[in-house]
Amino acid sequence: MSLTEEAGRRRTFAIISHPDAGKTTLTENLLLAGGAIRAAGEVAARGERRRTTSDWMKIERDRGISVSASVMTFEYRGNVYNLLDTPGHEDFSEDTYRTLTAADCAIMVLDAAKGIEPQTLKLFEVCRLRDIPIVTFINKMDREALDPLELLDQIQDQLQLDCAPLYWPAASGQRFGGMSDLRTGEFLHYSKKTADEGLTPGESPRVALDDVRDQVDPSALEELEEGAEMAVEMLPEIDKQAFLEGHMTPVVFGTALRHFGVGELLSVLEEFAPAPRPHSCHRKDAEHTLNRDDKGVAGFVFKIQANMDPNHRDRVAFLRLCSGEFKRGMRLKTAGGKQINIHNPLMFLAQDREIAETAYAGDVIGVPNHGQLRVGDSLSEGGDIKFAGIPNFAPEILRRARTTDPMKAKHLRKALEGLAEEGVTQLFKPNIGSDMIVGAVGALQIDVMAERMVNEYGLDVVFEEAPYNVARWIHCDDDAVLEAFLDKNKSASGTDLDDAPVYLAKNAWDVGYAQEKNPELRFTATKERAV
């Protein structure tokens, strides 16, 4: 195939949801429908029966939540799908934000009984900032659910998205009988089965409704016929251009746990999901648009993951390719001129991996490195391309980190720096003293850090109350003014992992007062790392 054809068959999408909406179950069953695994949680790789899911960290398996984004690649009907699974918990929203920068579209998973939930709303706003088109999957229809029109009204009212349902359900809960394809009139019959009774992946059988009337609750059929008629009359038909512009969402109903609707969702992606979209960047200090079939290889790092293989203390950069044909052994350069030789690029299925010989725009490859790459770095053949950096957000929780064994202080610093490079948390060094201050968005991040310190680094770490509660980055156009401020406020300032100056305050009032007294300075809650 030509470069244009190969890039054109890539589909890179993320899955977003509130915790417990069924995102991880849907992820596994999309992989199952796509033929990447033989059973939910089981990867078919080199003939071995390996157990894994997109939740591969120990803490994820123990707590039943996703705390780290993961990448899974599979082929389906001639297209190559790069599935980016994101953490649902709000304490890991920064990891989700970074992952969404690499996605061309997203699947929004809603719990049919709960509708739009707070974290769904937050993640949607991130998608809206980037104009990411969204496909909606309303999950758990085999449980009692809200009225379908009420669910679509929530999407319309709270997300300002036009809803174009492609299917309409026959009731929910115990009476759930399946759904009707609004475009063809065919009926997809649902019958509850367990895994032992032969759940099969892929699209559900389509039948004429009259052929299964005696197998579906009469009241469910009445709701289906009335609801489907209203949907056709009141709701818009799918408009692909409106979807690609982020104004309209196609809607599929189903139950991921029972595989119902999953094959149809994959077919919707096949029909509507965009091929890799153009990316804005700077080239030779001028604005430039990079297209997927441009010949030069270029991409950006949106995630760093350490210790995916604890036996080797590895460190892998997740590189989203935006153009060109990547070949194993290529040498790419950062925008700062640093050369990276990529001898063993990786393709992923959660933490399982294989060597990638070639890759194209839309693909995500892993670049093993020893700390040379950071989140936000741009890589290209000439080193003359710089993508907009991925911002850091000011932490909401600050904690002083110390190890119970004082002899391991150096080991602790190295471990904290490694996790900060991943973007799991942030690390600040006050200008006075030897404290290491860890910043996190939420308390669960601190718990994850503590467990990872034990499991991956063999360190027993205590996270204590810090003398600071607020961190803000300090910017000034005049270096002398900035230096004078830092010298005068040594006890309330420090640096982050990139040695950028940070104001460490007891509360927001202190920040406001410092800003009022120093109008030439800017105290910001976000920082875009120079790359």
VMD Tcl script that draws the C-alpha trace (Angstrom):
set ca {
  {0.00 0.00 0.00}
  {1.02 3.60 -0.52}
  {1.74 5.98 2.34}
  {-1.62 7.70 1.72}
  {-3.52 4.40 1.82}
  {-1.77 3.12 4.94}
  {-2.30 6.35 6.87}
  {-5.88 6.54 5.61}
  {-6.86 3.23 7.22}
  {-5.76 4.29 10.73}
  {-8.39 5.15 13.34}
  {-7.12 6.47 16.68}
  {-9.73 6.90 19.38}
  {-10.03 7.27 23.15}
  {-12.70 6.00 25.52}
  {-13.97 8.42 28.18}
  {-16.47 7.91 30.97}
  {-17.34 8.46 34.59}
  {-15.96 5.70 36.87}
  {-18.07 2.51 36.86}
  {-19.89 3.31 33.61}
  {-18.37 0.15 32.11}
  {-15.44 1.62 30.18}
  {-12.95 -1.16 30.89}
  {-15.52 -3.86 30.08}
  {-16.30 -2.11 26.80}
  {-12.59 -1.82 26.02}
  {-12.04 -5.55 26.47}
  {-15.06 -6.42 24.38}
  {-14.05 -4.09 21.57}
  {-10.75 -5.99 21.52}
  {-12.69 -9.25 21.55}
  {-14.92 -8.14 18.69}
  {-11.84 -6.97 16.81}
  {-10.19 -10.38 17.25}
  {-7.34 -9.12 19.43}
  {-8.23 -11.34 22.38}
  {-10.03 -14.67 22.77}
  {-11.83 -13.90 26.02}
  {-12.29 -10.78 28.08}
  {-8.97 -10.16 29.77}
  {-7.01 -12.70 27.77}
  {-4.49 -11.58 25.15}
  {-3.76 -13.86 22.22}
  {-0.05 -13.29 21.69}
  {2.37 -15.75 20.11}
  {0.08 -18.65 20.97}
  {0.40 -18.14 24.73}
  {-2.55 -17.78 27.08}
  {-1.56 -14.59 28.86}
  {-3.83 -12.89 31.35}
  {-4.06 -9.15 31.00}
  {-6.53 -6.31 30.62}
  {-6.14 -2.64 29.87}
  {-5.84 -2.33 33.67}
  {-2.40 -3.90 34.03}
  {-0.99 -2.22 37.15}
  {-1.29 -4.11 40.45}
  {-3.22 -1.27 42.06}
  {-5.68 -1.26 39.14}
  {-6.37 -4.98 39.56}
  {-6.64 -4.64 43.35}
  {-9.01 -1.67 43.33}
  {-10.91 -2.36 40.11}
  {-10.22 1.10 38.66}
  {-8.13 2.50 35.80}
  {-5.34 4.80 37.00}
  {-3.10 4.87 33.94}
  {-3.83 5.39 30.27}
  {-2.97 2.41 28.09}
  {-2.75 1.81 24.34}
  {-4.11 -1.16 22.40}
  {-3.73 -1.71 18.67}
  {-5.81 -4.13 16.59}
  {-7.07 -4.62 13.02}
  {-10.72 -4.92 12.01}
  {-12.11 -5.16 8.47}
  {-9.02 -3.67 6.90}
  {-8.61 -0.73 9.27}
  {-6.01 -0.40 12.03}
  {-7.48 0.81 15.32}
  {-5.40 2.45 18.05}
  {-7.52 2.39 21.20}
  {-6.43 4.77 23.95}
  {-7.97 3.71 27.25}
  {-8.07 6.56 29.77}
  {-8.47 6.65 33.55}
  {-12.05 7.39 34.55}
  {-11.29 8.66 38.04}
  {-11.10 12.44 38.31}
  {-7.85 12.26 40.30}
  {-6.14 11.16 37.07}
  {-7.71 13.75 34.78}
  {-4.31 15.12 33.75}
  {-3.28 11.73 32.32}
  {-6.62 11.63 30.49}
  {-6.09 15.13 29.09}
  {-2.67 14.20 27.73}
  {-4.06 11.04 26.16}
  {-6.87 12.95 24.45}
  {-4.27 15.10 22.68}
  {-3.33 11.93 20.77}
  {-6.90 10.92 19.83}
  {-8.77 11.80 16.64}
  {-12.16 10.89 18.12}
  {-13.64 9.54 21.35}
  {-16.26 7.09 22.55}
  {-18.27 8.51 25.44}
  {-19.66 5.73 27.64}
  {-22.78 6.55 29.68}
  {-24.45 4.42 32.34}
  {-28.05 4.09 31.11}
  {-29.38 4.44 34.67}
  {-27.34 7.56 35.51}
  {-26.86 9.51 32.30}
  {-24.41 12.42 32.31}
  {-22.23 12.32 35.45}
  {-19.73 14.94 36.71}
  {-16.55 13.34 35.38}
  {-18.21 12.70 32.00}
  {-18.93 16.41 31.82}
  {-15.31 17.34 32.65}
  {-13.86 14.96 30.08}
  {-16.31 16.13 27.45}
  {-15.15 19.72 27.99}
  {-11.60 18.59 27.23}
  {-12.85 16.98 24.01}
  {-14.70 20.16 23.11}
  {-11.54 22.25 23.60}
  {-9.88 20.09 20.96}
  {-12.97 19.69 18.71}
  {-12.76 15.91 19.09}
  {-15.76 14.16 17.50}
  {-17.66 11.92 19.91}
  {-19.57 8.66 19.48}
  {-21.94 7.90 22.39}
  {-22.44 4.37 23.77}
  {-25.27 4.09 26.30}
  {-24.29 1.07 28.36}
  {-25.98 -1.31 30.82}
  {-29.33 -1.48 29.03}
  {-29.81 -4.91 30.62}
  {-30.42 -3.01 33.88}
  {-33.24 -0.62 34.66}
  {-32.48 2.57 32.76}
  {-33.69 6.12 32.26}
  {-36.04 6.72 29.36}
  {-33.98 6.90 26.12}
  {-35.40 10.32 25.21}
  {-34.48 11.61 28.67}
  {-30.91 10.37 28.18}
  {-30.66 12.08 24.78}
  {-32.14 15.28 26.24}
  {-29.38 15.26 28.88}
  {-26.72 15.02 26.18}
  {-28.40 17.80 24.21}
  {-28.89 20.12 27.18}
  {-25.70 19.55 29.19}
  {-23.22 18.94 26.38}
  {-24.83 21.03 23.63}
  {-24.51 18.08 21.24}
  {-27.13 17.13 18.69}
  {-28.01 13.44 19.14}
  {-28.51 11.17 16.15}
  {-29.47 7.72 17.49}
  {-28.64 4.99 14.99}
  {-30.52 2.39 17.05}
  {-33.49 2.44 19.43}
  {-33.85 0.09 22.42}
  {-36.74 -2.17 23.30}
  {-37.16 -1.24 27.01}
  {-34.42 -1.99 29.58}
  {-33.62 -4.21 32.56}
  {-35.37 -7.59 32.68}
  {-37.61 -6.56 29.77}
  {-34.74 -5.50 27.48}
  {-35.37 -7.25 24.20}
  {-32.84 -5.70 21.82}
  {-32.84 -2.67 19.56}
  {-34.01 -1.56 16.17}
  {-31.70 -0.17 13.48}
  {-33.35 3.18 12.68}
  {-31.74 3.33 9.25}
  {-32.69 -0.12 7.99}
  {-35.64 -1.10 10.20}
  {-33.95 -4.40 11.10}
  {-34.21 -5.72 14.65}
  {-31.24 -6.91 16.72}
  {-32.60 -9.45 19.18}
  {-31.10 -9.64 22.67}
  {-31.28 -12.77 24.76}
  {-29.48 -12.94 28.07}
  {-26.64 -15.45 28.08}
  {-23.72 -16.16 30.34}
  {-20.17 -16.63 29.09}
  {-20.61 -20.40 29.43}
  {-23.59 -20.30 27.09}
  {-21.58 -19.02 24.19}
  {-21.34 -15.25 24.17}
  {-19.91 -14.37 20.77}
  {-18.21 -11.15 19.70}
  {-19.11 -9.15 16.65}
  {-22.40 -7.71 15.43}
  {-25.68 -9.17 16.65}
  {-27.89 -11.16 14.25}
  {-30.45 -9.00 12.43}
  {-33.97 -10.30 12.00}
  {-37.40 -9.08 11.04}
  {-39.24 -7.89 14.14}
  {-42.24 -10.06 13.32}
  {-40.03 -13.16 13.53}
  {-39.23 -12.60 17.21}
  {-42.39 -10.98 18.53}
  {-43.19 -14.07 20.59}
  {-39.71 -13.90 22.21}
  {-39.83 -10.25 23.33}
  {-41.91 -8.74 26.14}
  {-45.02 -7.17 24.48}
  {-44.66 -3.97 26.56}
  {-41.02 -3.68 25.42}
  {-42.10 -3.91 21.79}
  {-44.75 -1.27 22.39}
  {-42.10 1.07 23.87}
  {-39.77 0.30 20.97}
  {-42.30 1.08 18.24}
  {-43.53 4.25 19.92}
  {-40.02 5.46 20.80}
  {-38.51 4.67 17.42}
  {-41.29 6.58 15.66}
  {-40.71 9.62 17.89}
  {-36.95 9.40 17.37}
  {-37.29 9.37 13.60}
  {-39.70 12.33 13.65}
  {-38.08 14.48 16.35}
  {-34.34 13.82 16.18}
  {-31.93 14.66 13.35}
  {-30.47 12.11 10.98}
  {-26.76 11.51 11.27}
  {-24.67 14.09 9.42}
  {-21.06 12.96 9.12}
  {-19.70 16.46 8.64}
  {-21.51 17.75 11.74}
  {-20.07 14.78 13.66}
  {-16.52 15.48 12.45}
  {-16.88 19.12 13.49}
  {-17.91 18.05 16.99}
  {-21.53 19.25 16.80}
  {-23.34 15.91 16.57}
  {-22.96 12.50 18.20}
  {-24.19 9.18 16.78}
  {-25.73 7.09 19.59}
  {-25.62 3.31 20.09}
  {-27.36 1.43 22.92}
  {-26.16 -1.86 24.38}
  {-24.65 -3.81 27.25}
  {-20.89 -4.28 27.05}
  {-20.92 -7.03 29.69}
  {-23.14 -9.15 27.41}
  {-21.37 -8.08 24.20}
  {-24.63 -6.64 22.87}
  {-24.14 -3.47 20.78}
  {-20.34 -3.71 20.87}
  {-20.00 -4.97 17.31}
  {-22.40 -2.26 16.16}
  {-20.30 0.36 17.95}
  {-17.20 -0.89 16.16}
  {-19.07 -0.64 12.85}
  {-20.02 2.96 13.68}
  {-16.33 3.71 14.20}
  {-15.57 2.04 10.89}
  {-18.17 4.20 9.15}
  {-17.69 7.56 10.86}
  {-14.39 7.79 12.77}
  {-11.92 10.07 10.99}
  {-8.57 9.02 9.61}
  {-5.63 10.86 11.24}
  {-6.39 14.56 11.22}
  {-3.98 17.40 10.36}
  {-1.85 18.75 13.21}
  {-0.74 22.33 13.72}
  {2.92 22.82 14.54}
  {5.81 25.25 14.18}
  {8.38 24.62 11.47}
  {11.37 26.90 11.26}
  {9.49 29.24 13.61}
  {6.54 29.55 11.22}
  {3.02 28.12 11.58}
  {2.72 24.87 9.68}
  {0.04 22.21 9.15}
  {1.24 18.63 9.11}
  {-0.86 16.15 7.12}
  {-0.91 12.38 7.55}
  {0.46 11.65 4.10}
  {3.36 14.14 4.33}
  {6.58 12.20 3.74}
  {8.69 13.31 6.68}
  {8.17 11.36 9.91}
  {6.99 13.52 12.83}
  {5.13 12.98 16.06}
  {4.87 13.98 19.72}
  {5.23 12.26 23.09}
  {1.99 12.33 25.07}
  {2.83 9.84 27.80}
  {5.80 8.30 29.62}
  {5.43 5.01 31.44}
  {8.08 3.52 33.70}
  {8.36 -0.06 34.90}
  {5.85 -1.62 32.49}
  {8.29 -4.52 32.74}
  {9.47 -4.38 36.39}
  {12.23 -6.90 35.67}
  {14.01 -4.44 33.40}
  {13.21 -1.04 34.98}
  {12.18 0.15 31.55}
  {11.00 3.60 30.54}
  {8.83 3.92 27.47}
  {7.71 7.11 25.70}
  {4.36 6.86 23.88}
  {4.83 8.60 20.53}
  {1.78 9.57 18.46}
  {2.87 9.70 14.81}
  {1.39 12.54 12.75}
  {3.01 12.04 9.35}
  {5.33 9.90 7.26}
  {6.26 6.22 7.23}
  {8.24 5.26 10.31}
  {10.67 2.35 9.96}
  {12.47 0.49 12.69}
  {16.00 1.81 13.20}
  {15.19 5.39 12.20}
  {16.93 8.29 13.88}
  {14.63 11.09 14.96}
  {15.48 14.41 16.57}
  {13.77 16.47 19.23}
  {13.10 20.16 18.59}
  {16.10 20.81 20.80}
  {18.37 18.83 18.45}
  {18.74 15.72 20.64}
  {19.02 12.60 18.45}
  {17.12 9.44 19.40}
  {17.99 6.14 17.71}
  {14.86 3.97 17.71}
  {16.08 0.39 17.36}
  {13.24 -1.39 19.18}
  {9.99 0.54 18.66}
  {7.01 -1.12 20.33}
  {3.37 -1.74 19.47}
  {1.10 -2.31 22.46}
  {-1.77 -4.38 23.71}
  {-1.89 -2.98 27.27}
  {1.53 -4.03 28.71}
  {2.05 -6.78 26.14}
  {4.18 -5.62 23.28}
  {5.87 -6.57 20.06}
  {8.48 -4.90 17.89}
  {7.03 -2.53 15.29}
  {8.80 -2.75 11.94}
  {6.76 0.06 10.39}
  {4.17 2.58 11.59}
  {2.18 5.42 10.07}
  {0.31 8.59 11.04}
  {-2.27 7.75 13.69}
  {-0.23 4.90 15.13}
  {1.15 5.03 18.66}
  {4.56 3.45 19.14}
  {6.61 3.00 22.26}
  {10.12 4.42 22.26}
  {12.30 2.82 24.97}
  {14.64 5.42 26.43}
  {16.54 6.20 29.61}
  {15.03 9.56 30.48}
  {15.96 11.45 27.29}
  {12.30 12.00 26.38}
  {9.61 13.85 28.30}
  {5.88 14.41 27.86}
  {5.41 17.11 25.21}
  {8.62 16.42 23.29}
  {8.37 16.61 19.49}
  {10.26 14.12 17.32}
  {10.92 14.45 13.60}
  {13.51 13.48 11.02}
  {14.94 16.98 10.74}
  {14.36 18.16 14.31}
  {12.76 21.29 12.85}
  {9.16 20.58 13.94}
  {7.70 21.66 17.25}
  {4.17 20.76 18.29}
  {2.26 22.82 20.81}
  {3.37 21.60 24.21}
  {1.11 19.64 26.53}
  {0.38 21.76 29.61}
  {0.93 20.91 33.26}
  {-1.82 21.92 35.67}
  {-1.22 23.27 39.16}
  {-1.70 20.53 41.78}
  {-4.53 20.72 44.30}
  {-2.68 18.73 46.97}
  {0.91 19.26 48.14}
  {2.70 16.73 50.36}
  {6.23 16.44 51.76}
  {7.73 13.06 50.82}
  {10.19 11.23 53.04}
  {11.37 7.65 53.26}
  {11.27 5.72 56.53}
  {14.92 4.81 55.88}
  {17.02 8.04 55.85}
  {19.81 6.18 54.03}
  {17.55 5.90 50.96}
  {16.95 9.63 50.44}
  {18.89 9.63 47.16}
  {16.93 6.60 45.94}
  {13.70 8.40 46.89}
  {14.61 11.49 44.89}
  {15.37 9.40 41.81}
  {12.06 7.54 42.13}
  {10.06 10.75 42.61}
  {11.77 12.33 39.59}
  {10.92 9.24 37.53}
  {7.23 9.42 38.44}
  {7.18 13.17 37.83}
  {8.66 12.60 34.36}
  {5.77 10.21 33.70}
  {3.37 12.98 34.67}
  {1.87 10.86 37.45}
  {2.55 13.70 39.91}
  {4.66 16.84 40.06}
  {7.81 17.40 42.05}
  {8.88 20.71 43.56}
  {12.17 21.57 45.27}
  {11.96 24.54 47.69}
  {14.86 26.97 47.46}
  {15.56 26.56 51.18}
  {16.04 23.13 52.75}
  {16.13 19.64 51.30}
  {12.40 18.87 51.26}
  {10.85 17.12 48.28}
  {7.32 18.41 47.75}
  {4.97 16.24 45.69}
  {1.97 17.79 43.94}
  {-1.14 15.83 42.94}
  {-4.58 16.56 41.52}
  {-6.34 14.21 43.95}
  {-5.74 12.08 47.03}
  {-5.91 8.81 45.07}
  {-2.79 9.86 43.17}
  {-0.90 9.95 46.46}
  {-2.17 6.44 47.30}
  {-1.04 5.19 43.90}
  {2.39 6.76 44.39}
  {2.79 5.09 47.79}
  {1.90 1.67 46.35}
  {4.14 2.10 43.32}
  {7.02 3.16 45.57}
  {6.70 -0.15 47.42}
  {6.01 -2.41 44.44}
  {8.36 -0.87 41.86}
  {11.11 0.80 43.88}
  {11.10 -1.10 47.18}
  {10.68 2.14 49.15}
  {8.44 2.72 52.15}
  {7.46 6.39 51.73}
  {5.47 8.66 54.01}
  {3.58 11.62 52.49}
  {3.17 14.27 55.20}
  {1.37 17.60 55.36}
  {3.51 20.22 53.60}
  {4.08 23.79 54.79}
  {2.49 24.90 51.49}
  {-0.98 24.37 50.03}
  {-0.76 26.22 46.70}
  {1.79 26.13 43.87}
  {1.88 28.60 40.98}
  {4.42 29.03 38.19}
  {6.07 32.44 38.02}
  {6.64 34.22 34.70}
  {8.22 37.55 33.92}
  {9.55 39.19 30.76}
  {12.38 40.81 32.75}
  {14.82 38.24 34.17}
  {16.27 40.75 36.63}
  {12.85 41.46 38.14}
  {12.17 37.73 38.46}
  {15.54 37.10 40.12}
  {14.95 39.94 42.58}
  {11.56 38.51 43.56}
  {12.95 34.99 44.03}
  {15.85 36.30 46.11}
  {13.47 38.24 48.35}
  {11.06 35.27 48.71}
  {13.41 32.31 49.08}
  {11.28 30.68 51.79}
  {8.20 30.74 49.54}
  {9.71 29.75 46.21}
  {11.31 26.78 44.51}
  {11.64 25.02 41.20}
  {9.84 22.20 39.40}
  {11.33 19.24 37.55}
  {12.35 21.52 34.64}
  {13.93 24.09 37.01}
  {11.09 26.50 36.22}
  {10.45 28.95 39.12}
  {7.44 28.17 41.33}
  {5.75 30.21 44.05}
  {4.85 27.99 47.01}
  {2.16 29.64 49.14}
  {0.11 28.78 52.21}
  {-3.15 29.72 50.50}
  {-4.70 31.45 47.49}
  {-4.79 34.78 49.36}
  {-0.99 34.76 49.55}
  {-0.82 34.30 45.77}
  {-3.24 37.17 45.21}
  {-1.27 39.42 47.53}
  {2.03 38.59 45.79}
  {0.42 39.32 42.42}
  {-0.95 42.65 43.67}
  {2.47 43.71 45.00}
  {4.32 42.51 41.89}
  {2.17 43.43 38.86}
  {5.03 42.77 36.44}
  {5.00 39.07 37.42}
  {2.47 36.46 36.30}
  {1.44 33.63 38.63}
  {-0.19 30.89 36.54}
  {-2.00 27.61 37.27}
  {-0.76 26.05 34.02}
  {2.65 25.69 32.44}
  {3.48 24.53 28.95}
  {6.88 22.88 28.91}
  {9.20 24.21 26.23}
  {10.14 21.40 23.82}
}
mol new
graphics top color blue
foreach p $ca { graphics top sphere $p radius 0.5 }
foreach p [lrange $ca 0 end-1] q [lrange $ca 1 end] { graphics top cylinder $p $q radius 0.2 }
display resetview
